[in-house]
Amino acid sequence: MLLIADAYYASGKIIRGLFERGGYLISRCKNNACAFEAVVADPRRRRGRPRLYGRKLRLRGLFEEPLQTMQSPAYGEKGVSVQWISRDLLWRPARCLVRFVAVVHPTRGRLILMSTDLSLSAAEIIHLYSLRFKIEVSFKQALHTLGAWAYHFWMMDMHPLRRGDGNQYLHHKSEAYRRAVRRKLSAYHRHIQIGLIAQGLLQCLAAANPKLVWGHFSSWLRTRRSPDCPSEFVVATALRHHLPDFLAAGLSDPNSRKFLRSRLDLDQMQGARLAA
C-alpha cells in the first residue's frame, strides 16, 4: 500500500501505522523541516549510549547544493525540464531513513517531497505525487455535480451554540441526546458515501459507454467535447435528460421504474410528471 498525501500527513504516527500494515508514504514536507545524516560507525568503543543521529540539516538547504536536470515526469507535461536532488536522511518523527527529493519547477516553484519507500527513484516519487492533484478534480465533481457535501440534516433537540461558547461536551449529556447526535453524524456519513458511490457509477458509464452518453447529452458545452471519456457532469446531464423517456417506456424492467416513480418529486420535474 502506498499513501500519497499532502504535508499534513507527514508525521511519525501516520508513518508508523503504515509500516505496521506494510505500507509506505509519499508526501510533501514543510520548508522548515529538518533531517539528520546517518551516523558513521566509530571503531573505538566508548561509554554511554551510541549516537542515533548525525549532523543536522535543514531540508531547504538542499536547493543550495548542485542540482541535476531531467524531463518533468509529471503527467501531461512535455518539453518541461525540472531540477532536482535526492538525499536519504534520517527523519526524527519516522525514526528511519527517508528519501527526500527537492524539486525546482520552472513555473510551479520549489517543492520538497519525501518517500519512506527507498526503492523508488526521484522521478517515480515526483510522478506519483503529481497524480495526487487528480483527486482534487474528483472532489470538485463530487461537490458541485453531485452535491455529496451539500447535506442539511437538522436535529431539533440539539442545544444551540453561539460564537465563543466553545465545544459541546457530549459526556455531560443524557444517553438519548448522545444517541441522537450519533444518528445525525451517521446521516452525514451515509449521504457522503451514497454520493461517492453515485460518482463511481457515473465514471463507469463514462468509461464504458462514451458514445451512448454523448448521444443522450442533448445540450451544449463551450469547451470541446471529448468523445473518449465524458465528465461526470456530462453523464449526469445525459441521465437527467433521458429520465422522462425511461419512465415513459414499456413494461420491460418495471421494478426500477416503480422504484424511481415512488421517490421522485413530480412537482419539481415537469418532464417526469408528464411521463408518470
DAHU-V891004 format. One record per pair of residues at least 4 apart in sequence whose C-alpha atoms are under 7 Angstrom apart, sorted by sequence separation. I is the first residue (numbers start at 1). GAP is how many residues later the second one is. D is the distance in whole Angstrom. If there is no record, write none. Layout:
# DAHU-V891004
<<I & GAP & D> <I & GAP & D>>
This chain:
# DAHU-V891004
<<5 & 4 & 6> <11 & 4 & 6> <12 & 4 & 6> <13 & 4 & 6> <14 & 4 & 6> <15 & 4 & 6> <16 & 4 & 6> <17 & 4 & 7> <18 & 4 & 6> <19 & 4 & 5> <29 & 4 & 7> <91 & 4 & 6> <105 & 4 & 5> <120 & 4 & 6> <121 & 4 & 6> <122 & 4 & 6> <123 & 4 & 6> <124 & 4 & 6> <125 & 4 & 6> <126 & 4 & 6> <127 & 4 & 7> <134 & 4 & 7> <135 & 4 & 6> <136 & 4 & 6> <137 & 4 & 6> <138 & 4 & 6> <139 & 4 & 6> <140 & 4 & 6> <141 & 4 & 5> <142 & 4 & 5> <143 & 4 & 5> <161 & 4 & 6> <173 & 4 & 6> <174 & 4 & 6> <175 & 4 & 6> <176 & 4 & 6> <177 & 4 & 6> <178 & 4 & 6> <179 & 4 & 6> <180 & 4 & 6> <181 & 4 & 6> <182 & 4 & 6> <183 & 4 & 6> <184 & 4 & 7> <185 & 4 & 6> <186 & 4 & 6> <187 & 4 & 6> <188 & 4 & 6> <189 & 4 & 6> <190 & 4 & 6> <191 & 4 & 6> <192 & 4 & 6> <193 & 4 & 6> <194 & 4 & 6> <195 & 4 & 6> <196 & 4 & 6> <197 & 4 & 6> <198 & 4 & 6> <199 & 4 & 6> <200 & 4 & 6> <201 & 4 & 6> <202 & 4 & 6> <203 & 4 & 6> <204 & 4 & 6> <205 & 4 & 6> <206 & 4 & 5> <209 & 4 & 6> <210 & 4 & 6> <211 & 4 & 6> <212 & 4 & 7> <213 & 4 & 6> <226 & 4 & 6> <230 & 4 & 6> <231 & 4 & 6> <232 & 4 & 6> <233 & 4 & 6> <234 & 4 & 6> <235 & 4 & 6> <236 & 4 & 6> <237 & 4 & 6> <238 & 4 & 6> <239 & 4 & 6> <242 & 4 & 6> <243 & 4 & 6> <244 & 4 & 6> <245 & 4 & 6> <254 & 4 & 6> <255 & 4 & 6> <256 & 4 & 6> <257 & 4 & 6> <258 & 4 & 6> <259 & 4 & 7> <260 & 4 & 6> <265 & 4 & 7> <266 & 4 & 7> <269 & 4 & 6> <270 & 4 & 6> <271 & 4 & 6> <272 & 4 & 6> <9 & 5 & 6> <18 & 5 & 5> <19 & 5 & 7> <72 & 5 & 7> <90 & 5 & 7> <91 & 5 & 6> <104 & 5 & 6> <105 & 5 & 6> <120 & 5 & 6> <141 & 5 & 7> <142 & 5 & 6> <143 & 5 & 5> <173 & 5 & 7> <230 & 5 & 7> <18 & 6 & 6> <90 & 6 & 5> <91 & 6 & 6> <104 & 6 & 5> <142 & 6 & 6> <143 & 6 & 6> <266 & 6 & 6> <90 & 7 & 4> <91 & 7 & 6> <103 & 7 & 6> <104 & 7 & 6> <206 & 7 & 7> <266 & 7 & 5> <71 & 8 & 7> <72 & 8 & 6> <89 & 8 & 5> <90 & 8 & 6> <103 & 8 & 5> <170 & 8 & 6> <71 & 9 & 6> <72 & 9 & 5> <88 & 9 & 6> <89 & 9 & 6> <102 & 9 & 6> <103 & 9 & 6> <15 & 10 & 7> <71 & 10 & 4> <72 & 10 & 6> <88 & 10 & 6> <89 & 10 & 6> <102 & 10 & 4> <247 & 10 & 6> <70 & 11 & 6> <71 & 11 & 6> <88 & 11 & 4> <101 & 11 & 6> <102 & 11 & 6> <39 & 12 & 7> <69 & 12 & 7> <70 & 12 & 6> <87 & 12 & 6> <88 & 12 & 6> <100 & 12 & 7> <101 & 12 & 5> <39 & 13 & 7> <69 & 13 & 6> <70 & 13 & 7> <86 & 13 & 7> <87 & 13 & 5> <100 & 13 & 6> <101 & 13 & 6> <39 & 14 & 6> <69 & 14 & 4> <86 & 14 & 6> <87 & 14 & 7> <100 & 14 & 4> <38 & 15 & 6> <39 & 15 & 5> <68 & 15 & 5> <69 & 15 & 6> <86 & 15 & 4> <99 & 15 & 6> <100 & 15 & 7> <37 & 16 & 6> <38 & 16 & 5> <67 & 16 & 6> <68 & 16 & 5> <85 & 16 & 6> <86 & 16 & 6> <98 & 16 & 7> <99 & 16 & 5> <211 & 16 & 7> <10 & 17 & 6> <36 & 17 & 6> <37 & 17 & 5> <67 & 17 & 5> <68 & 17 & 6> <84 & 17 & 7> <85 & 17 & 5> <98 & 17 & 6> <99 & 17 & 6> <210 & 17 & 6> <217 & 17 & 7> <36 & 18 & 6> <37 & 18 & 5> <67 & 18 & 5> <84 & 18 & 5> <85 & 18 & 7> <98 & 18 & 5> <210 & 18 & 6> <10 & 19 & 7> <36 & 19 & 5> <37 & 19 & 7> <84 & 19 & 4> <99 & 19 & 6> <210 & 19 & 6> <7 & 20 & 6> <36 & 20 & 4> <83 & 20 & 6> <84 & 20 & 6> <98 & 20 & 7> <210 & 20 & 6> <217 & 20 & 6> <1 & 21 & 7> <2 & 21 & 6> <3 & 21 & 6> <4 & 21 & 6> <5 & 21 & 6> <6 & 21 & 5> <7 & 21 & 5> <35 & 21 & 6> <36 & 21 & 6> <82 & 21 & 7> <83 & 21 & 5> <101 & 21 & 6> <217 & 21 & 4> <1 & 22 & 4> <2 & 22 & 5> <3 & 22 & 5> <4 & 22 & 5> <5 & 22 & 5> <6 & 22 & 5> <7 & 22 & 5> <34 & 22 & 7> <35 & 22 & 5> <82 & 22 & 6> <83 & 22 & 7> <207 & 22 & 6> <213 & 22 & 6> <216 & 22 & 5> <1 & 23 & 6> <2 & 23 & 6> <3 & 23 & 6> <4 & 23 & 6> <7 & 23 & 7> <34 & 23 & 6> <35 & 23 & 6> <82 & 23 & 5> <206 & 23 & 6> <34 & 24 & 4> <35 & 24 & 7> <82 & 24 & 7> <206 & 24 & 5> <33 & 25 & 6> <34 & 25 & 5> <206 & 25 & 7> <213 & 25 & 6> <32 & 26 & 7> <33 & 26 & 6> <216 & 26 & 7> <244 & 27 & 6> <248 & 27 & 5> <31 & 28 & 7> <32 & 28 & 7> <244 & 28 & 5> <247 & 28 & 6> <248 & 28 & 7> <31 & 29 & 6> <203 & 29 & 6> <206 & 29 & 7> <247 & 29 & 7> <202 & 30 & 6> <153 & 31 & 7> <244 & 31 & 5> <202 & 33 & 6> <86 & 36 & 7> <151 & 37 & 7> <63 & 39 & 7> <62 & 40 & 7> <148 & 43 & 7> <149 & 43 & 6> <148 & 44 & 5> <148 & 47 & 5> <148 & 48 & 7> <146 & 49 & 6> <73 & 50 & 6> <38 & 51 & 7> <37 & 52 & 5> <38 & 52 & 6> <74 & 52 & 7> <75 & 52 & 7> <36 & 53 & 6> <37 & 53 & 6> <73 & 53 & 7> <74 & 53 & 5> <35 & 54 & 6> <36 & 54 & 5> <73 & 54 & 5> <142 & 54 & 7> <35 & 55 & 6> <36 & 55 & 6> <75 & 55 & 7> <35 & 56 & 5> <74 & 56 & 6> <35 & 57 & 7> <142 & 57 & 7> <16 & 78 & 7> <15 & 79 & 6> <12 & 81 & 4> <11 & 82 & 6> <12 & 82 & 5> <29 & 83 & 6> <28 & 84 & 6> <29 & 84 & 6> <28 & 85 & 4> <29 & 85 & 7> <27 & 86 & 6> <28 & 86 & 6> <27 & 87 & 5> <26 & 88 & 6> <27 & 88 & 7> <145 & 88 & 6> <26 & 89 & 4> <25 & 90 & 6> <26 & 90 & 7> <25 & 91 & 6> <141 & 91 & 7> <24 & 92 & 6> <24 & 93 & 6> <26 & 103 & 7> <4 & 125 & 6> <4 & 128 & 7>>
